[in-house]
Amino acid sequence: MDIKKYRKILSENLFSNNPVFVQILGICSTLAVTNNLINTLIMASGVTLSTAFSNFTISAIKDLIPRKVRMIVQVLIISFYVIIFDLFLKAFIPQVSKVLGPYVGLIITNCILMGRAEAFAQANPPLLSFWDGISSGLGYMYVLCTIAFTRELLGFGTILNIRLMPDSFLPWTIMVMAPSAFFLLGIFIWIVKGPLLQKGGNKK
């Protein structure tokens, strides 16, 4: 096992090639589920696990898949794991399943899953592809959780549904509304790609 290669993949998926603030993928989830941190954690966990196991499976059978139908097969494999995750939620966390509703099914069309399957799993061994899926999911997760943390705290005065703000706190209604997700994502991207990149350029 080449540890350096695994570290490089982790670093790229968390920072330099992050699926959300660098590749601008999976944006629909930012709008849909990031007004509550618990829902965001569960949704991001579903994306992470689905990406990892889909990558592993696609990589393991890539030589058996005819090139002309590879994307159809990829979608079928991704759908299989997403459906398992959806059934798990319905069986063990029905309240969350009702809240997330159709958004779990939309993981199938998430560009992150298709992108990693096509760009990485098709060209790399199974374990490395599995790690790429996990690290891509974690890169997706921490961006969404940062946004969800801010929205829930300012919109409801809670974190993980636990009241943190004093009773005198006046909730920011805008944070509960969908546009706030895009505003916060834009600010996040600006912080990461704006001043930091300019600072790096000045050093050169």
Secondary structure, DSSP 8 states (H G I E B T S, - for coil): --HHHHHHHHHIIIIIT-TTTTT---HHHHHHHTTSHHHHHHHHHHHHHHHHHHHHHHHHHGGGS-GGGHHHHHHHHHHHHHHHHHHHHHHH-HHHHHHHGGGTGGGGG-HHHHHHIIIIITTS-HHHHHHHHHHHHHHHHHHHHHHHHHHHHHHHSEETTEE-S-TT----HHHHSTHHHHHHHHHHHHHHHTHHHHHHHHH-
